[in-house]
Amino acid sequence: MACLLSCRRSSEASRDATITVYGFSVAKEPIEKDIFPAFSEEWLQKTGQKLSLSTSFAASEIVTNQILSGVDVDIAILAIERNATRLREGAATKSD
């Protein structure tokens, strides 16, 4: 988390922020019930910035297709390596 703190722009510190997560459906419960609440509380204590979580969970292939179709996402959690490869190749194609 130290990198996140040092990489954040000071002008954005007073604004609330949203993290958008698209992920494999198995990850939904631990992220929404355990991981994100703990992370957002620690983030608030360290930075004074409130975080909210916007999520979409489905099968790994569906998540990959949504992201490749242009969905704005901060974090992708995938279950299959080929989906990560497809995202990496899709991102490379867009930047060419």
Secondary structure, 3 states (H helix, E strand, C coil): CHHHHHHCCHHHCCCCEEEEEEEEHHHHHHHHHHHHHHHHHHHHHHHCCCEEEEEEEECHHHHHHHHHCCCCCCEEECCCHHHHHHHHHHHHHHHC
